[in-house]
Amino acid sequence: MQAVVKFGRQDGNVRAEDVVEPTIGPDQVLLEVQAVGVCGSDIHLWHENQSWQIKLPVVLGHEFGGYVAKVGERVTGFKVGERVACETAAEVCGQCVYCLSGNYNLCPHRKGYGNQIDGAMTRLVAARPQILHRIPPNVTFEQAA
């Protein structure tokens, strides 16, 4: 599948590339992306002037919404076809004081979409159900992203 990929450490090192479709584990949901916002941090990554560590190559995009395309066997509360928006905290430790107090966005081990984990400027993204939010019918995917 095609994706917008940051591939190098120089200004402008972003291009469309073929990437492998993600698979999901039993505790994950596969999302079919419908809209992605372009954040200021995406622009920083494009120009290689971000102030945080990134992995390379990485698919950009962390503000997005889409349809639930597949649900892992241990996931409850979501079903195929639902419209959702996804938070940026792709991975957290689940054990630090921040995670245990519900402030996982502050987890020192947090890995975000579009910088440490492949993001949403592509067709499919694997996600934790804990960071998904249903989109009301009167809200577009663009608005949700």
Order of alpha helices (4+ residues) and beta strands (2+ residues): beta-beta-beta-alpha-beta-beta-beta-beta-alpha-beta-beta-beta-alpha
